[in-house]
Amino acid sequence: MRISRDNPSRNGLGDEQLREALDAHGFRLTPQRRAVYAYLSCVHDHPTAESVFVAVRKIDSRISLATVYNTLESLVEAELASKYEYGDRSARYDIRTDEHSHLRCVSCNRISDLELRLPPKAWRSAPVGGFKVSRYRLELLGLCRRCNRAGRRI
């Protein structure tokens, strides 16, 4: 089963579709994978593994941070989530795997989706010094509403 990258929905997959997608990549659907995937399906920010752990632990007190890390990595490998890394900062995870843009606050590091899409011909066929572009990631940096109201500076 191939997951469509064109669906920006955060609703996620049902259990059977999730099971099939994981099976296709050699993973089993475990209660922990179900819980982590369900959490990613209902949040609109891009949480760190630690944030996912804190949230999921409220539902399953036996889950460990290592299990959350491993689960997130398996979801990324199965193309059911995206991972964003920014230098020394913690990786952030997103259920959306389609090409989409982001807003990132340089003060609190919050990341949110920006519904701004580049037309494929604009970047796939653009001459970039012999570099063949396969995907893009556009990110706008600045201050989120909360940090801006708090008077924080860039």
N, CA, C and O atoms as a DFTB+ gen file, in Angstrom:
616 C
 N C O
     1  1       0.837      -1.179       0.000
     2  2       0.000       0.000       0.000
     3  2       0.883       1.244       0.000
     4  3       1.822       1.334       0.792
     5  1       0.605       2.171      -0.847
     6  2       1.364       3.430      -0.946
     7  2       0.520       4.552      -0.359
     8  3      -0.636       4.726      -0.744
     9  1       1.086       5.305       0.560
    10  2       0.392       6.427       1.167
    11  2       0.529       7.628       0.245
    12  3       1.622       7.941      -0.227
    13  1      -0.579       8.292      -0.007
    14  2      -0.545       9.473      -0.855
    15  2       0.142      10.620      -0.139
    16  3      -0.157      10.898       1.023
    17  1       1.057      11.283      -0.819
    18  2       1.733      12.454      -0.252
    19  2       0.935      13.717      -0.562
    20  3       1.353      14.810      -0.182
    21  1      -0.193      13.592      -1.237
    22  2      -0.963      14.767      -1.630
    23  2      -2.043      15.121      -0.628
    24  3      -2.750      16.110      -0.824
    25  1      -2.198      14.351       0.437
    26  2      -3.265      14.582       1.396
    27  2      -2.734      15.310       2.619
    28  3      -2.044      14.709       3.443
    29  1      -3.050      16.616       2.753
    30  2      -2.546      17.356       3.891
    31  2      -3.370      17.156       5.159
    32  3      -3.155      17.862       6.145
    33  1      -4.292      16.227       5.155
    34  2      -5.160      16.004       6.303
    35  2      -4.376      15.563       7.521
    36  3      -3.411      14.807       7.408
    37  1      -4.783      16.030       8.669
    38  2      -4.174      15.614       9.927
    39  2      -4.997      14.510      10.567
    40  3      -4.666      14.072      11.669
    41  1      -6.038      14.052       9.930
    42  2      -6.882      13.026      10.528
    43  2      -6.178      11.693      10.666
    44  3      -6.543      10.879      11.514
    45  1      -5.181      11.466       9.844
    46  2      -4.442      10.217       9.930
    47  2      -5.205       9.056       9.330
    48  3      -6.313       9.203       8.816
    49  1      -4.578       7.906       9.413
    50  2      -5.141       6.688       8.859
    51  2      -5.915       5.935       9.924
    52  3      -5.656       6.083      11.118
    53  1      -6.872       5.125       9.480
    54  2      -7.554       4.217      10.392
    55  2      -6.616       3.066      10.744
    56  3      -5.566       2.902      10.123
    57  1      -6.999       2.271      11.740
    58  2      -6.134       1.176      12.196
    59  2      -5.733       0.214      11.078
    60  3      -4.573      -0.188      10.994
    61  1      -6.672      -0.151      10.235
    62  2      -6.357      -1.126       9.185
    63  2      -5.382      -0.545       8.166
    64  3      -4.447      -1.226       7.744
    65  1      -5.593       0.708       7.769
    66  2      -4.668       1.358       6.835
    67  2      -3.297       1.548       7.477
    68  3      -2.269       1.369       6.825
    69  1      -3.289       1.906       8.741
    70  2      -2.031       2.073       9.468
    71  2      -1.284       0.745       9.536
    72  3      -0.075       0.688       9.312
    73  1      -2.016      -0.318       9.848
    74  2      -1.416      -1.656       9.910
    75  2      -0.812      -2.039       8.557
    76  3       0.312      -2.539       8.501
    77  1      -1.547      -1.809       7.472
    78  2      -1.064      -2.156       6.134
    79  2       0.185      -1.352       5.769
    80  3       1.137      -1.895       5.210
    81  1       0.175      -0.056       6.089
    82  2       1.319       0.793       5.761
    83  2       2.556       0.363       6.547
    84  3       3.658       0.326       6.000
    85  1       2.379       0.042       7.816
    86  2       3.510      -0.426       8.626
    87  2       3.998      -1.782       8.133
    88  3       5.203      -1.997       8.001
    89  1       3.068      -2.702       7.860
    90  2       3.436      -4.030       7.352
    91  2       4.267      -3.925       6.075
    92  3       5.229      -4.670       5.891
    93  1       3.891      -2.996       5.196
    94  2       4.585      -2.828       3.917
    95  2       6.054      -2.434       4.119
    96  3       6.878      -2.620       3.223
    97  1       6.374      -1.896       5.287
    98  2       7.744      -1.484       5.581
    99  2       8.395      -2.362       6.651
   100  3       9.451      -2.020       7.184
   101  1       7.760      -3.495       6.961
   102  2       8.345      -4.447       7.897
   103  2       8.124      -4.149       9.367
   104  3       8.852      -4.662      10.217
   105  1       7.125      -3.324       9.685
   106  2       6.829      -2.991      11.078
   107  2       5.460      -3.541      11.465
   108  3       4.563      -3.664      10.632
   109  1       5.321      -3.868      12.751
   110  2       4.021      -4.295      13.278
   111  2       3.294      -3.095      13.860
   112  3       3.920      -2.123      14.283
   113  1       1.971      -3.168      13.881
   114  2       1.176      -2.144      14.555
   115  2       1.091      -2.538      16.021
   116  3       0.404      -3.495      16.377
   117  1       1.787      -1.800      16.859
   118  2       1.782      -2.053      18.295
   119  2       0.922      -0.988      18.972
   120  3       0.637       0.046      18.369
   121  1       0.510      -1.223      20.202
   122  2      -0.246      -0.181      20.915
   123  2       0.541       1.128      21.024
   124  3      -0.041       2.211      20.970
   125  1       1.856       1.024      21.176
   126  2       2.681       2.223      21.274
   127  2       2.707       2.984      19.951
   128  3       2.593       4.210      19.943
   129  1       2.856       2.274      18.835
   130  2       2.840       2.944      17.524
   131  2       1.478       3.575      17.276
   132  3       1.393       4.692      16.764
   133  1       0.428       2.876      17.632
   134  2      -0.923       3.420      17.473
   135  2      -1.069       4.707      18.283
   136  3      -1.607       5.691      17.776
   137  1      -0.600       4.718      19.536
   138  2      -0.746       5.886      20.410
   139  2       0.071       7.079      19.905
   140  3      -0.419       8.208      19.881
   141  1       1.311       6.822      19.505
   142  2       2.157       7.907      19.004
   143  2       1.585       8.467      17.705
   144  3       1.535       9.684      17.521
   145  1       1.156       7.588      16.807
   146  2       0.571       8.037      15.541
   147  2      -0.709       8.835      15.799
   148  3      -0.932       9.868      15.168
   149  1      -1.538       8.368      16.712
   150  2      -2.784       9.076      17.042
   151  2      -2.474      10.469      17.590
   152  3      -3.154      11.440      17.259
   153  1      -1.443      10.559      18.429
   154  2      -1.083      11.875      18.964
   155  2      -0.631      12.806      17.840
   156  3      -1.079      13.950      17.767
   157  1       0.253      12.324      16.963
   158  2       0.708      13.169      15.855
   159  2      -0.455      13.586      14.959
   160  3      -0.428      14.660      14.358
   161  1      -1.475      12.736      14.872
   162  2      -2.631      13.023      14.030
   163  2      -3.488      14.161      14.565
   164  3      -4.239      14.782      13.813
   165  1      -3.380      14.438      15.859
   166  2      -4.277      15.438      16.440
   167  2      -3.585      16.737      16.829
   168  3      -4.243      17.640      17.345
   169  1      -2.286      16.862      16.600
   170  2      -1.597      18.110      16.933
   171  2      -1.272      18.883      15.654
   172  3      -1.062      18.298      14.591
   173  1      -1.237      20.191      15.780
   174  2      -0.955      21.026      14.615
   175  2       0.443      21.633      14.646
   176  3       0.881      22.250      13.676
   177  1       1.137      21.455      15.763
   178  2       2.516      21.903      15.791
   179  2       3.384      20.705      15.436
   180  3       2.861      19.661      15.045
   181  1       4.646      20.831      15.559
   182  2       5.582      19.776      15.183
   183  2       6.366      19.423      16.435
   184  3       7.430      19.991      16.684
   185  1       5.848      18.490      17.228
   186  2       6.440      18.219      18.538
   187  2       7.782      17.496      18.470
   188  3       8.101      16.817      17.494
   189  1       8.550      17.664      19.537
   190  2       9.781      16.905      19.716
   191  2       9.396      15.533      20.257
   192  3       8.258      15.323      20.675
   193  1      10.337      14.610      20.248
   194  2      10.085      13.282      20.815
   195  2       9.736      13.405      22.299
   196  3       8.887      12.672      22.806
   197  1      10.391      14.325      22.980
   198  2      10.113      14.519      24.407
   199  2       8.686      14.991      24.635
   200  3       8.028      14.548      25.577
   201  1       8.199      15.894      23.774
   202  2       6.812      16.371      23.885
   203  2       5.825      15.245      23.618
   204  3       4.812      15.122      24.307
   205  1       6.122      14.424      22.617
   206  2       5.267      13.277      22.313
   207  2       5.241      12.335      23.513
   208  3       4.182      11.846      23.908
   209  1       6.406      12.088      24.082
   210  2       6.514      11.205      25.251
   211  2       5.638      11.698      26.400
   212  3       4.882      10.918      26.980
   213  1       5.732      12.976      26.731
   214  2       4.947      13.531      27.835
   215  2       3.447      13.360      27.573
   216  3       2.691      12.994      28.474
   217  1       3.027      13.626      26.345
   218  2       1.602      13.525      26.011
   219  2       1.109      12.079      26.015
   220  3       0.053      11.780      26.572
   221  1       1.872      11.192      25.397
   222  2       1.441       9.794      25.276
   223  2       1.536       9.084      26.626
   224  3       0.767       8.164      26.906
   225  1       2.464       9.508      27.441
   226  2       2.617       8.882      28.760
   227  2       1.380       9.097      29.641
   228  3       1.121       8.303      30.546
   229  1       0.627      10.153      29.385
   230  2      -0.613      10.403      30.125
   231  2      -1.650       9.321      29.821
   232  3      -2.533       9.049      30.635
   233  1      -1.535       8.714      28.652
   234  2      -2.466       7.656      28.228
   235  2      -1.912       6.282      28.588
   236  3      -2.650       5.406      29.040
   237  1      -0.609       6.100      28.387
   238  2       0.053       4.820      28.667
   239  2       1.266       5.086      29.549
   240  3       2.341       5.418      29.050
   241  1       1.097       4.944      30.836
   242  2       2.158       5.283      31.788
   243  2       3.368       4.346      31.694
   244  3       4.417       4.634      32.270
   245  1       3.228       3.231      30.976
   246  2       4.339       2.280      30.854
   247  2       5.267       2.587      29.687
   248  3       6.330       1.975      29.575
   249  1       4.892       3.516      28.817
   250  2       5.720       3.804      27.639
   251  2       6.989       4.531      28.065
   252  3       6.959       5.382      28.954
   253  1       8.100       4.191      27.425
   254  2       9.378       4.825      27.754
   255  2       9.752       5.835      26.670
   256  3       9.222       5.802      25.560
   257  1      10.664       6.723      27.012
   258  2      11.151       7.700      26.043
   259  2      11.846       6.993      24.876
   260  3      11.704       7.409      23.726
   261  1      12.590       5.935      25.167
   262  2      13.264       5.173      24.101
   263  2      12.234       4.581      23.136
   264  3      12.449       4.574      21.924
   265  1      11.124       4.090      23.671
   266  2      10.076       3.532      22.811
   267  2       9.482       4.614      21.921
   268  3       9.201       4.370      20.748
   269  1       9.291       5.803      22.471
   270  2       8.754       6.909      21.668
   271  2       9.738       7.262      20.555
   272  3       9.328       7.426      19.406
   273  1      11.027       7.383      20.872
   274  2      12.028       7.663      19.840
   275  2      11.997       6.591      18.752
   276  3      11.954       6.913      17.564
   277  1      12.019       5.328      19.150
   278  2      12.007       4.231      18.174
   279  2      10.729       4.230      17.352
   280  3      10.757       3.971      16.149
   281  1       9.617       4.519      17.998
   282  2       8.334       4.551      17.294
   283  2       8.304       5.679      16.275
   284  3       7.860       5.481      15.143
   285  1       8.765       6.846      16.659
   286  2       8.799       7.968      15.720
   287  2       9.687       7.650      14.524
   288  3       9.327       7.952      13.386
   289  1      10.836       7.045      14.771
   290  2      11.736       6.691      13.671
   291  2      11.105       5.647      12.750
   292  3      11.292       5.704      11.535
   293  1      10.362       4.699      13.312
   294  2       9.695       3.699      12.466
   295  2       8.589       4.347      11.636
   296  3       8.372       3.954      10.490
   297  1       7.892       5.325      12.191
   298  2       6.854       6.033      11.423
   299  2       7.477       6.827      10.284
   300  3       6.914       6.894       9.192
   301  1       8.636       7.429      10.533
   302  2       9.342       8.161       9.479
   303  2       9.802       7.183       8.398
   304  3       9.631       7.442       7.207
   305  1      10.384       6.066       8.817
   306  2      10.861       5.068       7.846
   307  2       9.724       4.490       7.009
   308  3       9.911       4.169       5.836
   309  1       8.552       4.360       7.612
   310  2       7.376       3.831       6.900
   311  2       6.652       4.922       6.117
   312  3       5.578       4.676       5.568
   313  1       7.222       6.116       6.060
   314  2       6.661       7.254       5.332
   315  2       5.300       7.679       5.866
   316  3       4.444       8.143       5.113
   317  1       5.108       7.516       7.169
   318  2       3.868       7.912       7.824
   319  2       4.043       9.204       8.616
   320  3       3.071       9.742       9.147
   321  1       5.258       9.697       8.697
   322  2       5.559      10.948       9.393
   323  2       6.823      11.534       8.777
   324  3       7.597      10.841       8.116
   325  1       7.007      12.815       9.009
   326  2       8.212      13.513       8.555
   327  2       9.015      13.940       9.766
   328  3       8.467      14.201      10.837
   329  1      10.317      14.006       9.579
   330  2      11.231      14.431      10.648
   331  2      11.977      15.660      10.168
   332  3      12.516      15.680       9.061
   333  1      12.003      16.681      11.005
   334  2      12.709      17.910      10.695
   335  2      13.796      18.123      11.734
   336  3      13.529      18.122      12.936
   337  1      15.028      18.306      11.263
   338  2      16.158      18.504      12.166
   339  2      16.765      19.875      11.906
   340  3      16.889      20.314      10.762
   341  1      17.139      20.539      12.994
   342  2      17.689      21.884      12.908
   343  2      18.951      21.975      13.749
   344  3      18.884      22.399      14.903
   345  1      20.074      21.598      13.218
   346  2      21.337      21.717      13.936
   347  2      21.323      20.972      15.252
   348  3      21.017      19.781      15.295
   349  1      21.659      21.683      16.342
   350  2      21.711      20.992      17.637
   351  2      20.356      20.878      18.302
   352  3      20.233      20.191      19.316
   353  1      19.363      21.508      17.783
   354  2      18.043      21.439      18.408
   355  2      17.427      20.065      18.210
   356  3      17.822      19.314      17.318
   357  1      16.461      19.750      19.047
   358  2      15.782      18.459      18.957
   359  2      15.032      18.342      17.641
   360  3      14.526      19.330      17.110
   361  1      14.967      17.132      17.127
   362  2      14.203      16.871      15.917
   363  2      12.726      17.101      16.215
   364  3      12.272      16.934      17.347
   365  1      11.997      17.480      15.192
   366  2      10.553      17.697      15.297
   367  2       9.870      16.764      14.314
   368  3      10.426      16.422      13.270
   369  1       8.653      16.356      14.664
   370  2       7.938      15.358      13.865
   371  2       6.595      15.899      13.413
   372  3       5.955      16.687      14.110
   373  1       6.182      15.464      12.238
   374  2       4.940      15.922      11.621
   375  2       4.285      14.736      10.932
   376  3       4.958      13.957      10.257
   377  1       2.988      14.597      11.097
   378  2       2.276      13.511      10.435
   379  2       2.197      13.753       8.925
   380  3       2.049      12.809       8.148
   381  1       2.293      14.997       8.522
   382  2       2.214      15.301       7.091
   383  2       3.509      14.906       6.399
   384  3       4.601      15.249       6.852
   385  1       3.372      14.184       5.303
   386  2       4.541      13.780       4.532
   387  2       4.535      14.407       3.140
   388  3       5.443      14.171       2.342
   389  1       3.507      15.207       2.854
   390  2       3.459      15.886       1.565
   391  2       4.412      17.086       1.598
   392  3       4.820      17.532       2.670
   393  1       4.756      17.593       0.436
   394  2       5.596      18.777       0.374
   395  2       4.762      19.961       0.830
   396  3       3.730      20.276       0.237
   397  1       5.215      20.604       1.878
   398  2       4.527      21.787       2.374
   399  2       5.534      22.686       3.073
   400  3       6.646      22.269       3.396
   401  1       5.129      23.911       3.297
   402  2       6.026      24.909       3.854
   403  2       5.765      25.102       5.340
   404  3       4.748      24.654       5.868
   405  1       6.707      25.780       6.012
   406  2       6.610      25.969       7.453
   407  2       6.944      27.394       7.870
   408  3       7.651      28.126       7.178
   409  1       6.405      27.757       9.029
   410  2       6.785      28.963       9.746
   411  2       7.526      28.480      10.988
   412  3       7.022      27.611      11.698
   413  1       8.713      29.023      11.267
   414  2       9.455      28.605      12.460
   415  2       9.827      29.831      13.268
   416  3      10.461      30.759      12.766
   417  1       9.420      29.817      14.526
   418  2       9.727      30.910      15.438
   419  2      11.168      30.752      15.914
   420  3      11.545      29.705      16.441
   421  1      11.963      31.792      15.728
   422  2      13.368      31.732      16.115
   423  2      13.551      31.946      17.613
   424  3      14.659      31.789      18.128
   425  1      12.482      32.300      18.316
   426  2      12.572      32.495      19.757
   427  2      12.202      31.230      20.528
   428  3      12.979      30.758      21.358
   429  1      11.017      30.679      20.257
   430  2      10.566      29.496      21.004
   431  2      10.702      28.200      20.212
   432  3      10.434      27.120      20.739
   433  1      11.117      28.299      18.944
   434  2      11.331      27.151      18.053
   435  2      10.057      26.433      17.645
   436  3      10.126      25.325      17.113
   437  1       8.907      27.026      17.877
   438  2       7.651      26.411      17.438
   439  2       7.611      26.395      15.914
   440  3       8.020      27.353      15.258
   441  1       7.115      25.301      15.367
   442  2       7.003      25.141      13.918
   443  2       5.537      24.903      13.590
   444  3       4.871      24.107      14.252
   445  1       5.038      25.585      12.578
   446  2       3.661      25.348      12.143
   447  2       3.622      25.312      10.618
   448  3       4.496      25.848       9.938
   449  1       2.588      24.670      10.112
   450  2       2.445      24.537       8.666
   451  2       2.038      25.870       8.043
   452  3       1.307      26.656       8.647
   453  1       2.512      26.103       6.856
   454  2       2.153      27.266       6.063
   455  2       1.615      26.728       4.747
   456  3       2.328      26.050       4.009
   457  1       0.380      27.026       4.460
   458  2      -0.237      26.510       3.234
   459  2       0.173      27.370       2.040
   460  3      -0.638      28.093       1.462
   461  1       1.421      27.272       1.700
   462  2       1.995      27.980       0.568
   463  2       2.737      26.939      -0.248
   464  3       3.716      26.360       0.223
   465  1       2.288      26.702      -1.441
   466  2       2.906      25.675      -2.272
   467  2       3.550      26.314      -3.497
   468  3       2.999      27.223      -4.118
   469  1       4.715      25.814      -3.814
   470  2       5.388      26.255      -5.023
   471  2       4.936      25.374      -6.178
   472  3       4.873      24.153      -6.034
   473  1       4.621      25.970      -7.314
   474  2       4.253      25.129      -8.465
   475  2       5.433      24.238      -8.839
   476  3       6.563      24.720      -8.925
   477  1       5.187      22.930      -9.065
   478  2       6.295      22.000      -9.353
   479  2       7.220      22.450     -10.466
   480  3       8.436      22.283     -10.361
   481  1       6.676      23.012     -11.520
   482  2       7.537      23.432     -12.625
   483  2       8.478      24.547     -12.206
   484  3       9.565      24.681     -12.768
   485  1       8.080      25.346     -11.235
   486  2       8.898      26.480     -10.806
   487  2      10.205      26.028     -10.177
   488  3      11.224      26.699     -10.342
   489  1      10.205      24.940      -9.480
   490  2      11.438      24.525      -8.806
   491  2      12.035      23.258      -9.372
   492  3      13.242      23.057      -9.242
   493  1      11.254      22.393      -9.992
   494  2      11.829      21.160     -10.543
   495  2      12.617      21.423     -11.813
   496  3      13.626      20.767     -12.071
   497  1      12.160      22.379     -12.604
   498  2      12.837      22.621     -13.881
   499  2      13.795      23.803     -13.808
   500  3      14.483      24.093     -14.787
   501  1      13.855      24.482     -12.682
   502  2      14.741      25.644     -12.565
   503  2      16.198      25.197     -12.594
   504  3      16.566      24.230     -11.927
   505  1      17.016      25.886     -13.352
   506  2      18.435      25.532     -13.361
   507  2      19.076      25.939     -12.033
   508  3      19.053      27.109     -11.650
   509  1      19.638      24.972     -11.352
   510  2      20.267      25.227     -10.057
   511  2      21.698      24.715     -10.112
   512  3      22.101      23.868      -9.315
   513  1      22.448      25.234     -11.051
   514  2      23.858      24.864     -11.159
   515  2      24.097      23.385     -11.344
   516  3      25.034      22.839     -10.761
   517  1      23.276      22.719     -12.140
   518  2      23.440      21.300     -12.382
   519  2      22.874      20.413     -11.289
   520  3      22.951      19.188     -11.380
   521  1      22.311      21.014     -10.270
   522  2      21.729      20.270      -9.154
   523  2      20.322      19.845      -9.532
   524  3      19.500      20.684      -9.899
   525  1      20.036      18.557      -9.447
   526  2      18.702      18.056      -9.782
   527  2      17.840      18.063      -8.512
   528  3      18.117      17.339      -7.556
   529  1      16.809      18.881      -8.522
   530  2      15.932      19.032      -7.362
   531  2      14.881      17.926      -7.379
   532  3      14.226      17.705      -8.398
   533  1      14.717      17.226      -6.250
   534  2      13.706      16.177      -6.162
   535  2      12.543      16.572      -5.245
   536  3      11.405      16.165      -5.476
   537  1      12.825      17.357      -4.216
   538  2      11.795      17.840      -3.297
   539  2      12.236      19.201      -2.795
   540  3      13.390      19.597      -2.963
   541  1      11.317      19.903      -2.183
   542  2      11.690      21.175      -1.585
   543  2      11.132      21.273      -0.176
   544  3      10.197      20.566       0.199
   545  1      11.739      22.174       0.593
   546  2      11.239      22.498       1.920
   547  2      11.452      23.988       2.109
   548  3      12.587      24.453       2.219
   549  1      10.366      24.730       2.145
   550  2      10.432      26.167       2.328
   551  2      10.093      26.474       3.779
   552  3       9.109      25.971       4.320
   553  1      10.916      27.299       4.394
   554  2      10.704      27.631       5.793
   555  2      10.886      29.131       5.960
   556  3      11.910      29.690       5.567
   557  1       9.885      29.778       6.547
   558  2       9.970      31.201       6.840
   559  2      10.287      31.350       8.323
   560  3       9.616      30.758       9.169
   561  1      11.301      32.134       8.633
   562  2      11.749      32.319      10.011
   563  2      11.296      33.677      10.529
   564  3      11.272      34.659       9.787
   565  1      10.940      33.724      11.799
   566  2      10.510      34.977      12.404
   567  2      10.020      34.724      13.812
   568  3      10.473      33.788      14.471
   569  1       9.096      35.552      14.282
   570  2       8.531      35.405      15.613
   571  2       7.063      34.999      15.519
   572  3       6.295      35.579      14.751
   573  1       6.689      34.006      16.301
   574  2       5.282      33.602      16.344
   575  2       4.486      34.693      17.061
   576  3       5.069      35.603      17.651
   577  1       3.200      34.606      17.013
   578  2       2.330      35.607      17.616
   579  2       2.616      35.781      19.108
   580  3       2.695      36.903      19.609
   581  1       2.768      34.658      19.808
   582  2       3.000      34.703      21.252
   583  2       4.322      35.419      21.577
   584  3       4.360      36.294      22.442
   585  1       5.389      35.048      20.888
   586  2       6.694      35.676      21.148
   587  2       6.696      37.143      20.724
   588  3       7.322      37.974      21.382
   589  1       6.007      37.467      19.639
   590  2       5.913      38.842      19.172
   591  2       5.183      39.695      20.200
   592  3       5.615      40.805      20.508
   593  1       4.075      39.179      20.732
   594  2       3.320      39.913      21.769
   595  2       4.121      40.078      23.047
   596  3       3.963      41.072      23.756
   597  1       4.984      39.108      23.347
   598  2       5.806      39.172      24.556
   599  2       6.988      40.137      24.387
   600  3       7.769      40.345      25.316
   601  1       7.107      40.717      23.197
   602  2       8.165      41.690      22.959
   603  2       9.523      41.091      22.697
   604  3      10.531      41.795      22.759
   605  1       9.573      39.809      22.406
   606  2      10.857      39.182      22.103
   607  2      11.388      39.720      20.777
   608  3      10.627      40.153      19.912
   609  1      12.689      39.681      20.645
   610  2      13.331      40.208      19.435
   611  2      14.047      39.106      18.680
   612  3      14.459      38.091      19.243
   613  1      14.178      39.335      17.420
   614  2      14.877      38.374      16.550
   615  2      16.365      38.572      16.710
   616  3      17.153      37.872      16.073
